[in-house]
Amino acid sequence: MPPLIDSLPLIPRWRKVFYTLTLLLLASFAALPLLLKQLVADQLQSATGEVVEIESLDFSLLAGSVTLHQLVIGAGSEPLAKLERLYLDLDYRQLLEKRVVVKQLVIAGVVLPIDYQAQSGVSIAGVALPASSKEEPTTDSAIELSWGVGFETIRLADIRLDVSGDMPQRLQIEQLLLHQLYSWQPQQPTLAQIDIALNDLPLQLLAEITPLNQPLQGELFISHNGIELAPLLAPLLPPEQSLQGQLSHQAHLLLQLADNQLTLTHNGQLQLNKLQFQQPGQQLTLDQIDWQGHSRISYDLNQGALKSQLNGTLTQQQLQAQLGQQQLSQQQLQWQGKLQFNQQAGEQQLQHEGQVTLQQSRYQDLLTHFSLPQLVLIDNSRSTTLKGERRQIESQSELTLAPLTLSQSDAEVTLNSGPLRWRGDIRLNQSEAGVELTLNGNLANQHLAATAAAQQLQSASLEWEGEIALTQLSDQRQLALNGTLTQQQLEAQVGEQQLSQQQLRWQGSVDLQQPEPNSLILALKGQLDSESVNVANPTAAQQASYEQLQWQGEVNWQQPQQQLQQQSRLTLTGIGAEVAGLALQQQQLQWQGEIGWQPETGPNISGELTLSGHQLHQQPQGERLLQLQQLQLQQLNYHPDAIDIGQMILSGIELSLERQADGSLALPPSLAPSPSPPPSPSADQMSGDPPMAIRIGGLEFRGDNRLSLHDAVPTPPLKETLTLTQLQLGPIDSTRPDRAAPLQLQATLGDFSTVTVTGEVAPFATLPTLDLTATIEALELHDISGYASPILGYHLDSGQLNSDIQLTIEQGKMSGLAKLLINQLQISLAERTEAEQQANPAPPLEMGLAVLRDKQDNIALNIPISGDTSNPQFSIGDIINTAITNSVKMAATTYLKVALQPYGALFAVGEMLHKMSQEIPLQPLQFEPGTSTLTDTHRDYLTKLATLLTERSELQLKLCPTATESDRDALQQQAAPSPAPSPAPSPAPAPAPVEITITDEALLQLAKTRAANAKQRLLQQGIGTTRLLTCRAVIKSTEEAIPEVELKM
């Protein structure tokens, strides 16, 4: 049979060529799907190293469609990856306009494994993706596309991406639809509908994007409610951790890419509900976190600069956390404001404006409990900059802490605080060199109460206004404060000690520096005011207080040199103290001067000190013991070796002293002397160093200074007041103990008696040394009778003393003279026991004093003073007793000798002095035996006695008549008859003589006549009969007896 060609009609040659080419083209089109299928399989197998199978690949050239079915990578029942269907439909008509338009692109049934490792990168289906290159394409390599590309519909369905490695995830794209995506219409939004499932969590998204626009822009609208987080995050968590909760998201996202600037903007609400996190030993629950607002993140792809901004409100509700034994709860947290973050060229900057509010925060563990009802932080402006090691923070903020409570059971500590507020600026600079922190503003706290075991503290308010600067550079540290600190109504208790303070205010600066380790410099300058401070110990009945304190000055302290230097002015008013039954009140204390201290020399104090309105009372009766109107220490200078006072001035002293019957002072227990062991040698004595020197330029008492003395030792007790109107002493110097200092003293005893003393005294002499002249005027003697009675044995019932005294004591040797003028003196013998009389016999004073009285009832005495104060037997009472007794006797004797001359020289002075206590025996009136008539001598003598009696009205004269046997003989002779003339002799004898008998009665009558005659003579001289006493007449029978009338004063 002939060939077919040959059997066909003759065909023109050109047609043969055409038919041949057509057949070849059709054969090529028929083989093209097979070639494409094999090409795709080979490329995938080469890339993955796995077996690649493709069930079919259909390509319709005329229709412009490509369909691929069942692409499988990897052998076995679990292939590595697969693609069930890929469909591509082109629109040829657009090719004429240089546009490649895909009417439909469908990808379905994809299973694709992705492995992510933070170190090695990403691999897809076993194919590692190359690391991204940061090199920018050059102009030469850039390809300009003149053709347009567009998609009418892109549909992805049933696509599963399994991510393993460091971020395991499972993403299921149920459906993704894109419509109308054209490169020649880049600004036309493309609608995207996305249904996905992330870790089996279904999500639905709706977006409008412009992926081909310059700038690139995409909008995403999100609306999800109640998305469970557990399946979403479970793959990311270790097995021992779990996180549960629900996510709701209503937002509009805008993504833009322009000029290599990628920007993501978010507007909407993001909410987490019922959040629970658990891991061994830790648990956290959160009822809700809600964000509403605007956020924006931009990233410069060229420079790597990142910028972000948040503006909105973040609210957190009902937080509960437990970490082992620690528990934390918080009812609400809310942030509202604006936050900006910039990162560029290694520098990070954060700016914040807004408010943070915390409600009902609590913390608790086994020992500690903390509660904070409210915290409010308002940042008007906050800027934080980080660059390398440098950190800078600047803030203008307000912080308020509502009443907070803190307790710690092991230390028995509790803290309760009212509102705590801060308002001001904060600046922090931190670098490799160090840290600088500055706070400038106001910090205030109200109603603070703290307790710790037996300690308590309460404060109504505490406020700081000013600047605090902290600097730390290498080993150098500095803290500087400059401002005002105010505290109101402070109450504290430490054990039994209690402290209260109405107000404290400090205004000034404090500078604390540590230039190098182990060194410290403190500089303080300013003013401190404190009001109504009271410190008390009720158990010990102790209390101290003041109404106001004002301190102004500066203090400098250096360590380790331990050097202190202070210059200050201090005023304390309304000072009070109570201790051991004593109450002290001080109206004011003023100090102005300097205080220094150095280890080598010790303290050094110089300045002026004034105390005003000082009072000391005895509790509970309230009896005032001491009052001091003012004490001034001028030009005070103290150091361990000496104390120097330029002038010491005291005024308005009122001192009350009471001496009990046993001789001890009635002092409160705190002032009463207690038995003590013998004094031990002082440090100065043991070391051989001289004692501290005391130098006072002048000691002066001004005004009226009163000493109220109540002395129960004398009988009756003495109550008297000594008023010192003037005292000047000085200068005195303990380093020159023998140097005498001038002394001037003026005082009043009682209301009318005055004392004046002038002279010199050496107060630091080893033995008393002085030279004084004293004048005493109008001293009522009955006031001091109680002191005289034990010494003299007499009561001074009345009388007034004026005296001039010259007293010198030279190294204990006492000499002097007291000139006394006593008016209207009345004394009486004191009642004394026999033992007292024997121990201290009463001197004979009554008669001697009576002799010394003049017509005006004055007694003048000169009493010499002598003694040795260094003698252990020295007694001032013995000296007074001896001096007064001797002076009275000598004065009386001298007076009688002069007054009765020449008769006074006739009686025995010694006997008179011995009997002077009751009567003075005077020269008797002696008579011739048997006579009673007064002679001229008798009459002259009696006249002088009358004169003495007239001048000494208190004296009486006793006349004691005496008769003797010589009087009897004389009377017998007088009674015998006279002899008659001799008669003529008579023969009768003469009669015997008659015997005359003188009876005793006759002798006694003679004696009485003698006394009567003498008394009559004195009566004639004007002496009252009551002052002339007569004794019983007596008869003396001794041979030596003389007829006389004894005269006794």
GINORLIN-V916931 format. One record per backbone hydrogen bond with DSSP energy under -1.0 kcal/mol. CO is the residue of the C=O (numbers start at 1). NH is the residue of the N-H. E is the energy in kcal/mol with one decimal. If there is no record, write none. Layout:
co,nh,e
CO,NH,E
CO,NH,E
//
This chain:
co,nh,e
3,7,-1.6
4,8,-1.4
12,16,-1.8
13,17,-2.2
14,18,-2.3
15,19,-3.1
16,20,-2.4
17,21,-2.8
18,22,-2.6
19,23,-2.6
20,24,-2.5
21,25,-2.8
22,26,-2.8
23,27,-2.3
24,28,-2.3
25,29,-2.8
26,30,-2.1
27,31,-2.0
28,32,-1.7
31,35,-2.5
32,36,-3.2
33,37,-2.7
34,38,-2.5
35,39,-2.5
36,40,-2.8
37,41,-2.2
38,42,-2.4
39,43,-2.3
40,44,-2.3
41,45,-2.4
42,46,-2.3
43,47,-1.9
44,48,-2.8
45,49,-2.2
51,74,-3.7
53,72,-3.3
56,69,-2.6
58,67,-3.5
60,64,-2.1
60,65,-1.7
64,90,-3.9
65,60,-3.3
66,88,-2.7
67,58,-3.6
68,86,-2.1
69,55,-1.1
69,56,-1.5
70,55,-1.7
71,83,-2.9
72,53,-3.0
73,80,-1.8
73,81,-1.7
81,73,-3.4
82,111,-2.6
83,71,-3.8
84,70,-2.3
85,108,-2.7
86,68,-2.8
87,106,-3.1
88,66,-2.6
89,103,-2.2
89,104,-1.4
91,94,-1.1
92,95,-1.6
94,97,-1.0
94,99,-1.9
95,98,-2.0
98,148,-3.0
100,150,-2.9
101,91,-2.5
102,152,-3.1
104,89,-2.4
105,155,-3.7
106,87,-3.1
107,157,-2.6
108,85,-2.2
109,84,-1.6
110,160,-3.6
111,82,-2.1
112,162,-2.1
113,125,-2.7
114,164,-2.9
115,123,-2.1
116,166,-3.0
117,121,-2.6
121,117,-2.6
122,129,-2.8
123,115,-2.9
124,127,-2.0
127,124,-2.9
148,100,-3.8
149,183,-2.6
150,102,-3.1
151,181,-3.5
152,180,-2.0
153,105,-1.9
154,178,-2.4
155,107,-2.5
156,176,-2.3
157,109,-1.4
158,110,-1.5
159,173,-3.8
160,112,-2.7
161,171,-2.8
162,114,-3.6
163,169,-1.8
164,116,-2.9
169,163,-2.9
170,199,-4.6
171,161,-3.4
172,197,-2.9
173,159,-2.3
174,158,-1.2
175,195,-3.5
176,156,-2.5
177,193,-2.3
178,154,-2.4
181,151,-3.6
185,188,-1.4
190,209,-2.7
191,179,-1.5
192,207,-3.1
193,177,-2.7
194,205,-3.1
195,174,-1.4
195,175,-2.3
196,203,-3.8
197,172,-3.3
198,201,-1.2
201,198,-2.6
203,196,-2.8
205,194,-2.9
206,221,-4.5
207,192,-3.7
208,219,-5.5
209,190,-3.2
210,213,-1.3
210,217,-1.7
216,257,-3.5
217,210,-5.5
218,255,-4.0
219,208,-3.2
220,253,-3.7
221,206,-1.9
222,251,-2.3
224,249,-2.3
227,247,-3.1
229,233,-2.6
230,234,-1.8
233,236,-1.3
234,237,-1.1
238,241,-1.7
242,278,-2.4
244,276,-3.2
245,229,-2.8
246,273,-2.8
247,227,-3.2
248,271,-3.2
249,224,-2.8
250,269,-3.9
251,222,-3.0
252,267,-2.2
253,220,-3.4
254,265,-3.3
255,218,-3.2
256,263,-3.5
257,216,-4.0
258,261,-1.5
260,301,-3.6
261,258,-2.2
262,299,-3.5
263,256,-3.1
264,297,-3.2
265,254,-2.7
266,295,-2.8
267,252,-3.1
268,293,-2.2
269,250,-2.8
270,291,-3.1
271,248,-3.1
272,289,-2.6
273,246,-2.6
275,286,-2.9
276,244,-3.1
277,284,-2.8
278,242,-2.1
279,282,-2.8
281,324,-2.9
282,279,-2.1
283,322,-3.1
284,277,-3.1
285,320,-3.0
286,275,-2.7
287,274,-2.2
288,317,-3.2
289,272,-2.8
290,315,-3.2
291,270,-2.4
292,313,-3.2
293,268,-2.0
294,311,-3.0
295,266,-3.4
296,309,-2.6
297,264,-3.8
298,307,-3.0
299,262,-3.3
300,304,-2.1
305,300,-3.1
306,343,-3.3
307,298,-3.6
308,341,-3.1
309,296,-2.7
310,339,-3.3
311,294,-3.2
312,337,-2.2
313,292,-2.5
314,335,-3.4
315,290,-3.4
316,333,-2.6
317,287,-1.1
317,288,-1.6
318,287,-1.8
319,330,-2.5
320,285,-3.4
321,328,-3.2
322,283,-2.5
323,326,-2.1
326,323,-2.6
327,364,-2.6
328,321,-3.4
329,362,-3.0
330,319,-3.6
331,318,-3.0
332,359,-3.0
333,316,-3.7
334,357,-3.2
335,314,-3.3
336,355,-2.9
337,312,-1.9
338,353,-2.9
339,310,-3.2
340,351,-3.1
341,308,-3.0
342,349,-3.4
343,306,-2.7
344,347,-1.9
347,344,-2.8
348,386,-3.7
349,342,-3.1
350,384,-3.5
351,340,-3.2
352,382,-1.4
353,338,-4.3
354,379,-3.2
355,336,-2.7
356,377,-3.3
357,334,-2.9
358,375,-2.3
359,331,-1.4
359,332,-1.6
360,331,-1.2
361,372,-3.5
362,329,-2.6
363,370,-3.5
364,327,-3.3
367,409,-2.9
368,365,-2.6
369,407,-2.9
370,363,-2.9
371,405,-3.1
372,361,-3.2
373,360,-3.4
374,402,-3.5
375,358,-3.1
376,400,-2.9
377,356,-3.1
378,398,-2.8
379,354,-1.9
381,396,-3.6
382,352,-2.7
383,394,-2.9
384,350,-3.6
385,392,-2.9
386,348,-3.7
387,390,-2.4
390,387,-2.6
391,430,-3.5
392,385,-3.5
393,428,-3.0
394,383,-3.5
395,426,-2.6
396,380,-2.3
396,381,-1.7
397,424,-2.4
398,378,-3.9
399,422,-3.2
400,376,-2.9
401,420,-2.9
403,373,-1.4
404,417,-2.7
405,371,-3.4
406,415,-3.7
407,369,-3.0
408,413,-2.7
412,453,-1.9
413,408,-3.4
414,451,-2.7
415,406,-3.1
416,449,-3.6
417,404,-1.7
419,446,-1.7
420,401,-3.5
421,444,-3.1
422,399,-3.2
423,442,-3.2
424,397,-2.5
425,440,-2.7
426,395,-2.6
427,438,-3.0
428,393,-2.8
429,436,-2.9
430,391,-3.4
433,474,-1.2
434,431,-2.8
435,472,-3.2
436,429,-3.0
437,470,-3.8
438,427,-2.9
439,468,-3.3
440,425,-3.3
441,466,-2.6
442,423,-2.5
443,464,-3.4
444,421,-3.5
445,462,-2.9
446,418,-1.9
448,459,-3.1
449,416,-3.8
450,457,-3.0
451,414,-2.6
452,455,-2.0
454,495,-1.9
455,452,-2.7
456,493,-2.7
457,450,-3.3
458,491,-3.1
459,448,-3.0
460,447,-2.7
461,488,-2.7
462,445,-3.3
463,486,-3.3
464,443,-2.9
465,484,-3.2
466,441,-2.6
467,482,-2.6
468,439,-3.3
469,480,-3.1
470,437,-3.5
471,478,-2.7
472,435,-2.7
473,476,-3.0
476,473,-2.5
477,514,-3.5
478,471,-3.1
479,512,-3.5
480,469,-3.2
481,510,-2.9
482,467,-2.9
483,508,-2.5
484,465,-2.9
485,506,-3.1
486,463,-3.1
487,504,-2.6
488,460,-1.4
488,461,-1.5
489,460,-1.5
490,501,-3.0
491,458,-3.3
492,499,-3.7
493,456,-2.9
494,497,-2.2
497,494,-2.3
498,536,-2.8
499,492,-3.4
500,534,-2.8
501,490,-3.4
502,489,-3.4
503,531,-3.0
504,487,-3.2
505,529,-3.2
506,485,-3.1
507,527,-2.8
508,483,-2.5
509,525,-2.7
510,481,-3.2
511,523,-2.9
512,479,-3.3
513,521,-2.7
514,477,-1.7
516,519,-1.5
520,559,-2.9
521,513,-3.2
522,557,-2.6
523,511,-3.2
524,555,-3.0
525,509,-3.5
526,553,-2.2
527,507,-2.7
528,551,-3.0
529,505,-3.3
530,549,-3.2
531,502,-1.5
531,503,-1.5
532,502,-1.2
533,546,-2.3
534,500,-2.3
535,544,-3.5
536,498,-3.1
537,542,-2.1
542,537,-3.5
543,578,-3.9
544,535,-4.1
545,576,-3.2
546,533,-2.5
547,532,-2.6
548,573,-2.6
549,530,-2.6
550,571,-2.7
551,528,-3.3
552,569,-2.5
553,526,-2.4
554,567,-2.5
555,524,-3.1
556,565,-2.5
557,522,-3.0
558,563,-1.8
559,520,-3.4
563,558,-2.2
564,597,-2.3
565,556,-2.6
566,595,-2.3
567,554,-2.8
568,593,-2.2
569,552,-2.2
570,591,-3.0
571,550,-2.6
572,589,-3.2
573,547,-1.9
573,548,-1.9
575,586,-3.8
576,545,-3.5
577,584,-4.4
578,543,-3.1
579,582,-1.7
581,619,-3.3
582,579,-2.3
583,617,-3.7
584,577,-2.6
585,615,-3.2
586,575,-3.3
587,574,-2.2
588,612,-3.0
589,572,-3.3
590,610,-2.7
591,570,-3.4
592,608,-2.7
593,568,-2.4
594,606,-2.6
595,566,-2.4
596,604,-2.9
597,564,-2.5
598,602,-3.5
602,598,-1.4
604,596,-3.1
605,638,-4.0
606,594,-3.3
607,636,-2.7
608,592,-2.0
609,633,-3.3
610,590,-2.9
611,631,-2.9
612,588,-2.3
613,587,-1.4
614,628,-3.8
615,585,-3.2
616,625,-3.5
616,626,-1.9
617,583,-3.0
618,622,-2.4
623,618,-2.8
625,656,-4.7
626,616,-3.4
627,654,-3.4
628,614,-3.6
629,613,-2.3
630,651,-2.2
631,611,-3.0
632,649,-2.4
633,609,-2.1
634,646,-1.7
634,647,-1.4
636,607,-2.2
637,644,-3.3
638,605,-2.9
639,642,-1.4
641,693,-3.0
642,639,-2.6
643,695,-2.6
644,637,-2.7
645,697,-3.3
647,634,-3.1
648,700,-2.9
649,632,-3.0
650,702,-3.3
651,630,-2.1
653,706,-4.0
654,627,-2.5
655,708,-3.7
657,710,-2.8
658,666,-3.8
659,712,-3.3
660,663,-2.3
664,660,-3.4
665,667,-1.7
668,671,-1.7
668,672,-1.6
682,686,-2.7
683,687,-2.4
684,688,-1.3
693,643,-2.7
694,734,-2.8
695,645,-2.7
696,732,-2.5
698,648,-3.4
699,729,-2.8
700,650,-3.0
701,727,-1.2
702,652,-1.1
705,724,-4.7
706,655,-3.2
707,722,-2.7
708,657,-2.9
709,720,-2.1
710,659,-2.5
711,718,-2.5
718,711,-2.6
720,709,-3.1
721,750,-3.6
722,707,-2.9
723,748,-3.2
724,705,-1.5
726,746,-2.7
727,701,-2.6
728,744,-2.1
729,699,-4.0
732,696,-2.3
733,736,-1.4
736,739,-1.6
741,761,-2.1
742,730,-1.4
743,759,-1.6
744,728,-2.6
745,757,-2.8
746,725,-1.6
746,726,-1.9
747,755,-3.2
748,723,-4.0
749,753,-1.6
753,749,-2.6
754,777,-2.6
755,747,-2.8
756,775,-2.9
757,745,-2.8
758,773,-3.2
759,743,-3.0
760,771,-2.9
761,741,-3.1
762,765,-1.4
768,812,-2.5
769,762,-2.5
770,809,-2.7
771,760,-2.6
772,807,-2.6
773,758,-2.5
774,805,-3.3
775,756,-2.5
776,803,-3.1
777,754,-2.0
779,801,-2.8
781,784,-1.0
784,788,-1.7
785,789,-2.6
788,792,-3.9
789,793,-2.3
793,830,-2.6
795,797,-1.2
795,828,-1.7
798,826,-2.3
799,781,-2.8
800,823,-2.8
801,779,-2.7
802,821,-2.8
803,776,-3.0
804,819,-3.4
805,774,-2.9
806,817,-2.2
807,772,-3.0
808,815,-2.8
809,770,-2.5
810,813,-2.0
812,869,-2.8
813,810,-2.5
814,867,-1.5
815,808,-3.3
816,865,-3.2
817,806,-2.8
818,863,-3.7
819,804,-2.2
820,861,-3.0
821,802,-2.1
822,859,-3.0
823,800,-2.3
826,797,-1.8
826,798,-1.6
828,795,-3.8
833,837,-2.5
834,838,-2.4
835,839,-2.5
836,840,-2.4
845,849,-3.0
846,850,-2.2
847,851,-2.3
848,852,-1.5
849,853,-1.0
854,857,-1.9
857,824,-2.6
858,854,-1.6
859,822,-3.5
861,820,-3.8
863,818,-3.0
865,816,-1.7
867,814,-3.4
868,871,-1.5
871,874,-2.2
875,879,-1.9
876,880,-2.2
877,881,-2.7
878,882,-2.7
879,883,-2.5
880,884,-2.7
881,885,-2.4
882,886,-2.4
883,887,-2.0
884,888,-2.8
885,889,-2.5
886,890,-2.6
887,891,-2.5
888,892,-2.7
889,893,-2.7
890,894,-2.4
891,895,-2.3
892,896,-2.6
893,897,-2.4
894,898,-1.9
895,899,-3.4
896,900,-2.5
900,903,-2.0
900,904,-1.1
903,906,-1.7
908,912,-2.1
909,913,-2.6
910,914,-1.7
911,915,-2.0
915,918,-1.2
915,919,-1.5
920,1049,-3.3
925,1045,-2.4
928,931,-2.4
935,939,-2.6
936,940,-2.4
937,941,-2.4
938,942,-2.6
939,943,-1.7
940,944,-1.9
941,945,-2.1
942,946,-2.2
943,947,-2.1
944,948,-2.3
945,949,-2.6
946,950,-2.2
947,951,-2.0
948,952,-2.0
952,955,-1.7
957,1029,-3.0
958,1048,-2.4
959,1031,-3.0
960,1046,-2.9
961,1034,-1.4
962,1044,-1.1
963,1036,-3.3
964,968,-1.2
965,969,-2.4
966,970,-2.3
967,971,-2.5
968,972,-2.3
969,973,-2.4
970,974,-2.3
971,975,-1.9
972,976,-1.5
999,1003,-1.7
1000,1004,-2.9
1001,1005,-2.3
1002,1006,-2.0
1003,1007,-2.2
1004,1008,-2.4
1005,1009,-2.1
1006,1010,-2.2
1007,1011,-2.0
1008,1012,-2.7
1009,1013,-2.9
1010,1014,-2.0
1011,1015,-2.6
1012,1016,-2.7
1013,1017,-2.0
1014,1018,-1.9
1015,1019,-2.6
1016,1020,-2.1
1018,1023,-2.0
1019,1022,-1.6
1024,1027,-1.5
1027,957,-2.8
1029,959,-3.5
1034,963,-2.8
1043,927,-2.3
1044,962,-2.5
1045,925,-2.6
1046,960,-2.6
1047,922,-3.3
1048,958,-2.9
//
